[in-house]
Amino acid sequence: MTETDWDHFAELFVALCRSFHKAVTATTPQQARDYFDHLQDYPVRVIESAKADIIRGAKFFPKVVDWRRACDSIQSSRPTPRVPLTQQLEDGTTAPVYCCANCQDSGWRPACGCRYGDMDAHGMCAQHPRVDNGGVEYRQAMMACACRESNPAYQANRSRVSGAAREAGRDAA
């Protein structure tokens, strides 16, 4: 955050106070300034997300350390790709960039050894014969890609998906 985010942060802080039924008094602006000074190394969007997480899960008004832990948790759950997500091509268009060209960060690649990007929209590998069973074409067999353990984009997606599944399980219980 920067000083230009102060007004927005002060509003977030007052909303947090009200969520915990904490009185907004004459000392609240100074308390908000103290929190702001200790949270300045986080982007404001992370602060907003952390505030929402705190409101959902905390029993008491958070200390600075609680808010920092929530911010750290949010930042660590976001993917940290080693390469840009897109690249600028010579013709001015953009194209996706993947950590693994074989599986395009999906964790699955064609069993024939071709790259995932070589398959058409129907999941068929253009370089190998299609399986024909009485006029019905079947998708190419897929297998787990060797990059799964080391691919940060795949690991981040896997964490998001498993986290969403855990949340869905809690909602159903």
N, CA and C atoms as a LAMMPS dump frame, in Angstrom:
ITEM: TIMESTEP
0
ITEM: NUMBER OF ATOMS
519
ITEM: BOX BOUNDS ff ff ff
-5.0000000000000000e+02 5.0000000000000000e+02
-5.0000000000000000e+02 5.0000000000000000e+02
-5.0000000000000000e+02 5.0000000000000000e+02
ITEM: ATOMS id mol type element x y z
1 1 1 N 0.842 -1.178 0
2 1 2 C 0 0 0
3 1 3 C 0.883 1.236 0
4 2 1 N 0.312 2.304 -0.483
5 2 2 C 0.993 3.59 -0.46
6 2 3 C 0.09 4.59 0.267
7 3 1 N 0.594 5.769 0.475
8 3 2 C -0.194 6.796 1.164
9 3 3 C -1.502 7.1 0.433
10 4 1 N -1.516 6.911 -0.875
11 4 2 C -2.748 7.167 -1.629
12 4 3 C -3.844 6.171 -1.264
13 5 1 N -3.47 5.043 -0.645
14 5 2 C -4.449 4.035 -0.234
15 5 3 C -4.991 4.275 1.179
16 6 1 N -4.522 5.325 1.846
17 6 2 C -4.895 5.558 3.239
18 6 3 C -6.41 5.67 3.426
19 7 1 N -7.076 6.485 2.626
20 7 2 C -8.525 6.673 2.798
21 7 3 C -9.277 5.358 2.63
22 8 1 N -8.875 4.586 1.63
23 8 2 C -9.527 3.287 1.395
24 8 3 C -9.269 2.345 2.573
25 9 1 N -8.036 2.33 3.072
26 9 2 C -7.718 1.474 4.206
27 9 3 C -8.498 1.902 5.45
28 10 1 N -8.61 3.209 5.672
29 10 2 C -9.366 3.7 6.834
30 10 3 C -10.815 3.22 6.776
31 11 1 N -11.403 3.207 5.57
32 11 2 C -12.772 2.687 5.411
33 11 3 C -12.824 1.195 5.719
34 12 1 N -11.818 0.442 5.244
35 12 2 C -11.748 -0.992 5.545
36 12 3 C -11.649 -1.22 7.052
37 13 1 N -10.841 -0.419 7.699
38 13 2 C -10.631 -0.57 9.144
39 13 3 C -11.912 -0.288 9.914
40 14 1 N -12.62 0.771 9.549
41 14 2 C -13.887 1.098 10.211
42 14 3 C -14.912 -0.016 9.976
43 15 1 N -14.952 -0.553 8.759
44 15 2 C -15.866 -1.668 8.467
45 15 3 C -15.501 -2.888 9.307
46 16 1 N -14.214 -3.137 9.486
47 16 2 C -13.769 -4.249 10.325
48 16 3 C -14.193 -4.021 11.773
49 17 1 N -14.03 -2.8 12.267
50 17 2 C -14.472 -2.469 13.63
51 17 3 C -15.956 -2.76 13.801
52 18 1 N -16.74 -2.328 12.843
53 18 2 C -18.193 -2.543 12.941
54 18 3 C -18.546 -4.021 12.867
55 19 1 N -17.809 -4.786 12.077
56 19 2 C -18.075 -6.219 11.964
57 19 3 C -17.859 -6.933 13.291
58 20 1 N -16.949 -6.432 14.097
59 20 2 C -16.659 -7.037 15.401
60 20 3 C -17.327 -6.263 16.541
61 21 1 N -18.272 -5.39 16.201
62 21 2 C -19.019 -4.597 17.183
63 21 3 C -18.08 -3.811 18.086
64 22 1 N -17.008 -3.316 17.495
65 22 2 C -16.028 -2.498 18.213
66 22 3 C -16.402 -1.043 17.96
67 23 1 N -16.493 -0.282 19.012
68 23 2 C -16.909 1.113 18.894
69 23 3 C -15.9 1.912 18.078
70 24 1 N -16.426 2.741 17.193
71 24 2 C -15.589 3.65 16.418
72 24 3 C -15.543 4.956 17.21
73 25 1 N -14.353 5.253 17.77
74 25 2 C -14.206 6.412 18.656
75 25 3 C -13.184 7.378 18.086
76 26 1 N -12.839 8.378 18.897
77 26 2 C -11.857 9.376 18.475
78 26 3 C -10.47 8.759 18.301
79 27 1 N -10.18 7.641 18.975
80 27 2 C -8.86 7.008 18.847
81 27 3 C -8.789 6.05 17.659
82 28 1 N -9.897 5.776 17.039
83 28 2 C -9.912 4.835 15.915
84 28 3 C -9.011 5.275 14.77
85 29 1 N -9.018 6.553 14.365
86 29 2 C -8.107 6.945 13.271
87 29 3 C -6.625 6.681 13.593
88 30 1 N -6.209 6.918 14.848
89 30 2 C -4.815 6.661 15.205
90 30 3 C -4.536 5.152 15.203
91 31 1 N -5.482 4.376 15.685
92 31 2 C -5.311 2.917 15.662
93 31 3 C -5.247 2.424 14.211
94 32 1 N -6.11 2.959 13.351
95 32 2 C -6.086 2.596 11.935
96 32 3 C -4.742 2.97 11.312
97 33 1 N -4.192 4.127 11.685
98 33 2 C -2.895 4.553 11.161
99 33 3 C -1.794 3.592 11.602
100 34 1 N -1.863 3.11 12.842
101 34 2 C -0.873 2.137 13.326
102 34 3 C -0.948 0.849 12.509
103 35 1 N -2.155 0.353 12.272
104 35 2 C -2.322 -0.853 11.459
105 35 3 C -1.811 -0.604 10.04
106 36 1 N -2.18 0.556 9.484
107 36 2 C -1.757 0.91 8.127
108 36 3 C -0.23 0.891 8.019
109 37 1 N 0.442 1.501 8.991
110 37 2 C 1.91 1.556 8.964
111 37 3 C 2.523 0.162 9.002
112 38 1 N 1.908 -0.764 9.735
113 38 2 C 2.453 -2.115 9.87
114 38 3 C 2.042 -3.049 8.725
115 39 1 N 1.092 -2.623 7.914
116 39 2 C 0.614 -3.463 6.804
117 39 3 C 0.99 -2.893 5.442
118 40 1 N 1.79 -1.847 5.41
119 40 2 C 2.089 -1.172 4.154
120 40 3 C 2.823 -2.029 3.138
121 41 1 N 3.45 -3.104 3.559
122 41 2 C 4.196 -3.921 2.599
123 41 3 C 3.312 -4.895 1.832
124 42 1 N 1.994 -4.836 2.053
125 42 2 C 1.06 -5.678 1.3
126 42 3 C 0.253 -4.817 0.323
127 43 1 N -0.088 -5.368 -0.844
128 43 2 C -0.973 -4.633 -1.768
129 43 3 C -2.373 -4.489 -1.154
130 44 1 N -3.051 -3.45 -1.522
131 44 2 C -4.366 -3.182 -0.928
132 44 3 C -5.363 -4.298 -1.25
133 45 1 N -5.257 -4.939 -2.423
134 45 2 C -6.181 -6.028 -2.745
135 45 3 C -5.981 -7.224 -1.816
136 46 1 N -4.746 -7.453 -1.362
137 46 2 C -4.471 -8.532 -0.409
138 46 3 C -5.054 -8.165 0.954
139 47 1 N -4.92 -6.898 1.344
140 47 2 C -5.486 -6.413 2.609
141 47 3 C -7.007 -6.609 2.608
142 48 1 N -7.654 -6.286 1.483
143 48 2 C -9.108 -6.459 1.383
144 48 3 C -9.501 -7.926 1.53
145 49 1 N -8.79 -8.808 0.847
146 49 2 C -9.086 -10.235 0.938
147 49 3 C -8.866 -10.757 2.351
148 50 1 N -7.792 -10.291 2.99
149 50 2 C -7.502 -10.714 4.358
150 50 3 C -8.594 -10.239 5.308
151 51 1 N -9.08 -9.02 5.105
152 51 2 C -10.17 -8.494 5.942
153 51 3 C -11.396 -9.395 5.825
154 52 1 N -11.714 -9.79 4.612
155 52 2 C -12.875 -10.676 4.415
156 52 3 C -12.652 -12.023 5.102
157 53 1 N -11.446 -12.573 5.006
158 53 2 C -11.144 -13.843 5.676
159 53 3 C -11.231 -13.712 7.184
160 54 1 N -10.742 -12.598 7.707
161 54 2 C -10.782 -12.367 9.153
162 54 3 C -12.232 -12.287 9.627
163 55 1 N -13.055 -11.556 8.896
164 55 2 C -14.461 -11.424 9.29
165 55 3 C -15.157 -12.788 9.287
166 56 1 N -14.817 -13.631 8.309
167 56 2 C -15.433 -14.966 8.236
168 56 3 C -14.957 -15.903 9.336
169 57 1 N -13.696 -15.763 9.78
170 57 2 C -13.164 -16.799 10.65
171 57 3 C -12.709 -16.414 12.038
172 58 1 N -12.514 -15.146 12.311
173 58 2 C -11.975 -14.754 13.616
174 58 3 C -13.087 -14.555 14.639
175 59 1 N -12.765 -14.872 15.882
176 59 2 C -13.727 -14.676 16.971
177 59 3 C -13.572 -13.296 17.605
178 60 1 N -12.353 -12.742 17.529
179 60 2 C -12.053 -11.472 18.168
180 60 3 C -11.46 -10.504 17.157
181 61 1 N -11.487 -9.22 17.507
182 61 2 C -10.892 -8.205 16.643
183 61 3 C -9.415 -8.534 16.443
184 62 1 N -8.937 -8.517 15.205
185 62 2 C -7.564 -8.963 14.942
186 62 3 C -6.499 -7.972 15.39
187 63 1 N -5.409 -8.522 15.85
188 63 2 C -4.208 -7.727 16.094
189 63 3 C -3.495 -7.596 14.749
190 64 1 N -2.489 -6.751 14.679
191 64 2 C -1.728 -6.575 13.44
192 64 3 C -1.166 -7.918 12.977
193 65 1 N -0.65 -8.699 13.903
194 65 2 C -0.052 -9.984 13.541
195 65 3 C -1.09 -10.924 12.92
196 66 1 N -2.335 -10.86 13.378
197 66 2 C -3.383 -11.696 12.795
198 66 3 C -3.668 -11.284 11.357
199 67 1 N -3.711 -9.981 11.132
200 67 2 C -3.972 -9.478 9.788
201 67 3 C -2.807 -9.831 8.868
202 68 1 N -1.574 -9.739 9.377
203 68 2 C -0.396 -10.101 8.581
204 68 3 C -0.42 -11.588 8.229
205 69 1 N -0.803 -12.44 9.169
206 69 2 C -0.893 -13.878 8.891
207 69 3 C -1.925 -14.143 7.802
208 70 1 N -3.059 -13.466 7.868
209 70 2 C -4.086 -13.635 6.837
210 70 3 C -3.559 -13.174 5.477
211 71 1 N -2.827 -12.068 5.453
212 71 2 C -2.235 -11.57 4.197
213 71 3 C -1.218 -12.569 3.656
214 72 1 N -0.364 -13.091 4.54
215 72 2 C 0.643 -14.075 4.119
216 72 3 C -0.02 -15.326 3.557
217 73 1 N -1.097 -15.741 4.186
218 73 2 C -1.819 -16.928 3.723
219 73 3 C -2.385 -16.702 2.327
220 74 1 N -2.925 -15.528 2.09
221 74 2 C -3.487 -15.202 0.773
222 74 3 C -2.384 -15.147 -0.273
223 75 1 N -1.276 -14.506 0.062
224 75 2 C -0.186 -14.401 -0.904
225 75 3 C 0.444 -15.752 -1.2
226 76 1 N 0.542 -16.622 -0.212
227 76 2 C 1.163 -17.925 -0.457
228 76 3 C 0.251 -18.85 -1.249
229 77 1 N -1.048 -18.58 -1.252
230 77 2 C -1.964 -19.434 -2.007
231 77 3 C -2.091 -19.017 -3.464
232 78 1 N -1.492 -17.911 -3.818
233 78 2 C -1.551 -17.45 -5.213
234 78 3 C -0.415 -18.049 -6.009
235 79 1 N -0.664 -18.352 -7.269
236 79 2 C 0.411 -18.923 -8.083
237 79 3 C 1.546 -17.927 -8.27
238 80 1 N 2.75 -18.448 -8.283
239 80 2 C 3.92 -17.617 -8.535
240 80 3 C 4.668 -18.185 -9.732
241 81 1 N 4.133 -17.969 -10.936
242 81 2 C 4.781 -18.53 -12.112
243 81 3 C 6.166 -17.938 -12.32
244 82 1 N 7.07 -18.755 -12.855
245 82 2 C 8.436 -18.31 -13.112
246 82 3 C 8.533 -17.547 -14.423
247 83 1 N 7.531 -17.659 -15.257
248 83 2 C 7.546 -17.006 -16.557
249 83 3 C 6.285 -16.156 -16.676
250 84 1 N 6.287 -15.157 -17.573
251 84 2 C 5.07 -14.374 -17.762
252 84 3 C 3.941 -15.254 -18.292
253 85 1 N 2.702 -14.884 -17.989
254 85 2 C 1.569 -15.677 -18.423
255 85 3 C 1.297 -15.535 -19.915
256 86 1 N 1.695 -14.406 -20.497
257 86 2 C 1.551 -14.212 -21.943
258 86 3 C 2.82 -13.575 -22.481
259 87 1 N 3.01 -13.732 -23.769
260 87 2 C 4.144 -13.086 -24.425
261 87 3 C 3.638 -12.337 -25.647
262 88 1 N 4.304 -11.244 -25.971
263 88 2 C 3.947 -10.431 -27.12
264 88 3 C 4.601 -11.026 -28.368
265 89 1 N 3.807 -11.32 -29.39
266 89 2 C 4.337 -11.849 -30.637
267 89 3 C 4.674 -10.708 -31.586
268 90 1 N 5.422 -11.019 -32.63
269 90 2 C 5.856 -9.99 -33.574
270 90 3 C 4.693 -9.285 -34.267
271 91 1 N 3.594 -10.01 -34.491
272 91 2 C 2.447 -9.408 -35.174
273 91 3 C 1.567 -8.578 -34.23
274 92 1 N 1.995 -8.438 -32.959
275 92 2 C 1.255 -7.617 -32.009
276 92 3 C 0.263 -8.383 -31.162
277 93 1 N 0.005 -9.635 -31.49
278 93 2 C -0.914 -10.435 -30.687
279 93 3 C -0.173 -11.043 -29.496
280 94 1 N -0.939 -11.573 -28.574
281 94 2 C -0.324 -12.23 -27.422
282 94 3 C -0.623 -13.717 -27.468
283 95 1 N 0.273 -14.494 -26.897
284 95 2 C 0.111 -15.945 -26.837
285 95 3 C 0.449 -16.398 -25.42
286 96 1 N -0.22 -17.435 -24.935
287 96 2 C 0.079 -17.911 -23.583
288 96 3 C 1.474 -18.512 -23.497
289 97 1 N 2.06 -18.406 -22.327
290 97 2 C 3.356 -19.014 -22.043
291 97 3 C 3.129 -20.007 -20.906
292 98 1 N 3.637 -21.2 -21.056
293 98 2 C 3.439 -22.238 -20.056
294 98 3 C 4.767 -22.641 -19.434
295 99 1 N 4.73 -23.082 -18.191
296 99 2 C 5.936 -23.606 -17.543
297 99 3 C 6.331 -24.925 -18.204
298 100 1 N 5.355 -25.698 -18.671
299 100 2 C 5.63 -26.97 -19.342
300 100 3 C 4.905 -26.988 -20.685
301 101 1 N 5.662 -27.056 -21.756
302 101 2 C 5.064 -27.064 -23.1
303 101 3 C 4.407 -28.407 -23.403
304 102 1 N 4.832 -29.475 -22.746
305 102 2 C 4.26 -30.797 -23.038
306 102 3 C 2.811 -30.908 -22.604
307 103 1 N 2.486 -30.343 -21.444
308 103 2 C 1.118 -30.492 -20.925
309 103 3 C 0.379 -29.163 -20.812
310 104 1 N 1.02 -28.066 -21.146
311 104 2 C 0.458 -26.724 -20.999
312 104 3 C -0.06 -26.511 -19.575
313 105 1 N 0.711 -26.985 -18.604
314 105 2 C 0.454 -26.821 -17.176
315 105 3 C -0.819 -27.512 -16.685
316 106 1 N -1.36 -28.449 -17.481
317 106 2 C -2.554 -29.176 -17.057
318 106 3 C -2.199 -30.401 -16.219
319 107 1 N -0.943 -30.874 -16.329
320 107 2 C -0.528 -32.075 -15.623
321 107 3 C -0.765 -33.345 -16.422
322 108 1 N -1.369 -33.203 -17.607
323 108 2 C -1.669 -34.356 -18.471
324 108 3 C -1.102 -34.112 -19.858
325 109 1 N -0.523 -35.147 -20.451
326 109 2 C 0.008 -35.039 -21.807
327 109 3 C -0.425 -36.261 -22.605
328 110 1 N -0.442 -36.152 -23.937
329 110 2 C -0.814 -37.308 -24.756
330 110 3 C 0.157 -38.47 -24.519
331 111 1 N -0.376 -39.665 -24.422
332 111 2 C 0.449 -40.854 -24.182
333 111 3 C 1.376 -41.148 -25.354
334 112 1 N 1.065 -40.627 -26.535
335 112 2 C 1.906 -40.874 -27.71
336 112 3 C 3.222 -40.117 -27.635
337 113 1 N 3.338 -39.162 -26.698
338 113 2 C 4.562 -38.396 -26.565
339 113 3 C 4.49 -37.015 -27.18
340 114 1 N 3.432 -36.727 -27.909
341 114 2 C 3.27 -35.401 -28.497
342 114 3 C 2.948 -34.39 -27.397
343 115 1 N 2.992 -33.132 -27.757
344 115 2 C 2.657 -32.085 -26.812
345 115 3 C 1.153 -31.868 -26.785
346 116 1 N 0.666 -31.402 -25.653
347 116 2 C -0.752 -31.116 -25.473
348 116 3 C -1.232 -30.114 -26.515
349 117 1 N -0.392 -29.14 -26.826
350 117 2 C -0.746 -28.119 -27.806
351 117 3 C -0.865 -28.632 -29.228
352 118 1 N -0.349 -29.852 -29.502
353 118 2 C -0.458 -30.441 -30.835
354 118 3 C -1.815 -31.095 -31.072
355 119 1 N -2.633 -31.157 -30.04
356 119 2 C -3.943 -31.799 -30.169
357 119 3 C -4.967 -30.791 -30.672
358 120 1 N -5.956 -31.297 -31.401
359 120 2 C -6.996 -30.402 -31.892
360 120 3 C -8.053 -30.196 -30.8
361 121 1 N -9.087 -29.442 -31.135
362 121 2 C -10.12 -29.112 -30.154
363 121 3 C -10.888 -30.34 -29.668
364 122 1 N -10.802 -31.429 -30.401
365 122 2 C -11.516 -32.65 -30.027
366 122 3 C -10.627 -33.615 -29.247
367 123 1 N -9.427 -33.18 -28.864
368 123 2 C -8.517 -34.021 -28.107
369 123 3 C -7.839 -35.078 -28.95
370 124 1 N -7.689 -34.804 -30.237
371 124 2 C -7.063 -35.762 -31.143
372 124 3 C -5.678 -35.255 -31.537
373 125 1 N -4.706 -36.143 -31.536
374 125 2 C -3.34 -35.822 -31.923
375 125 3 C -3.265 -35.866 -33.45
376 126 1 N -2.83 -34.777 -34.057
377 126 2 C -2.807 -34.686 -35.515
378 126 3 C -1.705 -35.534 -36.142
379 127 1 N -0.669 -35.878 -35.394
380 127 2 C 0.471 -36.583 -35.958
381 127 3 C 0.34 -38.103 -35.899
382 128 1 N -0.618 -38.615 -35.177
383 128 2 C -0.767 -40.055 -35.028
384 128 3 C -2.149 -40.489 -35.507
385 129 1 N -2.264 -41.713 -35.966
386 129 2 C -3.566 -42.154 -36.482
387 129 3 C -4.643 -42.115 -35.408
388 130 1 N -5.814 -41.788 -35.848
389 130 2 C -6.946 -41.741 -34.94
390 130 3 C -7.515 -43.142 -34.756
391 131 1 N -8.021 -43.393 -33.6
392 131 2 C -8.62 -44.691 -33.315
393 131 3 C -10.036 -44.668 -33.889
394 132 1 N -10.317 -45.585 -34.778
395 132 2 C -11.623 -45.63 -35.435
396 132 3 C -12.318 -46.933 -35.054
397 133 1 N -13.496 -46.807 -34.52
398 133 2 C -14.267 -47.971 -34.126
399 133 3 C -15.646 -47.855 -34.758
400 134 1 N -15.749 -48.302 -35.988
401 134 2 C -17.032 -48.221 -36.684
402 134 3 C -17.472 -46.802 -36.955
403 135 1 N -16.538 -45.942 -37.335
404 135 2 C -16.889 -44.56 -37.657
405 135 3 C -16.831 -43.615 -36.464
406 136 1 N -16.52 -44.117 -35.264
407 136 2 C -16.448 -43.274 -34.067
408 136 3 C -14.977 -43.043 -33.718
409 137 1 N -14.571 -41.784 -33.64
410 137 2 C -13.194 -41.469 -33.278
411 137 3 C -13.106 -41.282 -31.767
412 138 1 N -12.076 -41.832 -31.184
413 138 2 C -11.872 -41.701 -29.748
414 138 3 C -10.743 -40.729 -29.465
415 139 1 N -10.79 -40.112 -28.32
416 139 2 C -9.718 -39.212 -27.905
417 139 3 C -8.428 -39.974 -27.709
418 140 1 N -7.353 -39.256 -27.867
419 140 2 C -6.027 -39.82 -27.641
420 140 3 C -5.883 -40.181 -26.163
421 141 1 N -5.19 -41.259 -25.867
422 141 2 C -4.929 -41.627 -24.477
423 141 3 C -4.033 -40.572 -23.837
424 142 1 N -4.287 -40.256 -22.595
425 142 2 C -3.505 -39.261 -21.863
426 142 3 C -2.789 -39.94 -20.701
427 143 1 N -1.696 -39.319 -20.278
428 143 2 C -0.976 -39.827 -19.125
429 143 3 C -0.445 -38.647 -18.312
430 144 1 N -0.122 -38.897 -17.049
431 144 2 C 0.394 -37.843 -16.185
432 144 3 C 1.718 -37.331 -16.728
433 145 1 N 1.896 -36.032 -16.702
434 145 2 C 3.135 -35.413 -17.188
435 145 3 C 4.204 -35.48 -16.093
436 146 1 N 5.429 -35.591 -16.5
437 146 2 C 6.552 -35.693 -15.562
438 146 3 C 6.783 -34.392 -14.79
439 147 1 N 6.201 -33.284 -15.242
440 147 2 C 6.449 -31.991 -14.608
441 147 3 C 5.618 -31.764 -13.346
442 148 1 N 4.69 -32.636 -13.035
443 148 2 C 3.721 -32.38 -11.962
444 148 3 C 4.34 -31.94 -10.63
445 149 1 N 5.408 -32.566 -10.222
446 149 2 C 6.01 -32.24 -8.924
447 149 3 C 6.766 -30.916 -8.932
448 150 1 N 7.26 -30.496 -10.101
449 150 2 C 8.099 -29.301 -10.157
450 150 3 C 7.439 -28.1 -10.827
451 151 1 N 6.259 -28.265 -11.396
452 151 2 C 5.604 -27.196 -12.144
453 151 3 C 4.823 -26.293 -11.188
454 152 1 N 5.248 -25.03 -10.995
455 152 2 C 4.556 -24.156 -10.036
456 152 3 C 3.132 -23.819 -10.456
457 153 1 N 2.874 -23.684 -11.749
458 153 2 C 1.518 -23.369 -12.206
459 153 3 C 0.577 -24.542 -11.942
460 154 1 N 1.028 -25.758 -12.205
461 154 2 C 0.208 -26.945 -11.941
462 154 3 C -0.038 -27.081 -10.443
463 155 1 N 1 -26.905 -9.632
464 155 2 C 0.855 -27.034 -8.186
465 155 3 C -0.106 -25.983 -7.635
466 156 1 N -0.03 -24.757 -8.128
467 156 2 C -0.926 -23.702 -7.664
468 156 3 C -2.368 -24.018 -8.032
469 157 1 N -2.594 -24.507 -9.252
470 157 2 C -3.943 -24.87 -9.67
471 157 3 C -4.461 -26.034 -8.836
472 158 1 N -3.605 -26.994 -8.57
473 158 2 C -3.98 -28.151 -7.756
474 158 3 C -4.389 -27.706 -6.353
475 159 1 N -3.654 -26.74 -5.781
476 159 2 C -3.985 -26.222 -4.45
477 159 3 C -5.334 -25.525 -4.459
478 160 1 N -5.596 -24.712 -5.51
479 160 2 C -6.889 -24.017 -5.598
480 160 3 C -8.025 -25.009 -5.719
481 161 1 N -7.854 -26.028 -6.558
482 161 2 C -8.919 -27.01 -6.777
483 161 3 C -9.174 -27.806 -5.508
484 162 1 N -8.126 -28.255 -4.826
485 162 2 C -8.326 -29.037 -3.618
486 162 3 C -8.91 -28.174 -2.51
487 163 1 N -8.525 -26.89 -2.463
488 163 2 C -9.115 -25.98 -1.48
489 163 3 C -10.591 -25.769 -1.732
490 164 1 N -10.975 -25.643 -3.001
491 164 2 C -12.392 -25.49 -3.342
492 164 3 C -13.166 -26.753 -2.989
493 165 1 N -12.55 -27.91 -3.177
494 165 2 C -13.208 -29.175 -2.834
495 165 3 C -13.403 -29.279 -1.33
496 166 1 N -12.403 -28.844 -0.563
497 166 2 C -12.535 -28.873 0.898
498 166 3 C -13.659 -27.95 1.324
499 167 1 N -13.729 -26.751 0.728
500 167 2 C -14.79 -25.805 1.054
501 167 3 C -16.154 -26.388 0.722
502 168 1 N -16.266 -27.047 -0.428
503 168 2 C -17.545 -27.65 -0.825
504 168 3 C -17.929 -28.744 0.157
505 169 1 N -16.952 -29.503 0.65
506 169 2 C -17.218 -30.555 1.621
507 169 3 C -17.702 -29.995 2.935
508 170 1 N -17.151 -28.851 3.36
509 170 2 C -17.597 -28.202 4.595
510 170 3 C -19.02 -27.701 4.455
511 171 1 N -19.322 -27.154 3.273
512 171 2 C -20.679 -26.641 3.046
513 171 3 C -21.691 -27.764 3.074
514 172 1 N -21.325 -28.941 2.572
515 172 2 C -22.262 -30.061 2.517
516 172 3 C -22.48 -30.683 3.888
517 173 1 N -21.498 -30.558 4.773
518 173 2 C -21.595 -31.179 6.097
519 173 3 C -22.491 -30.409 7.034
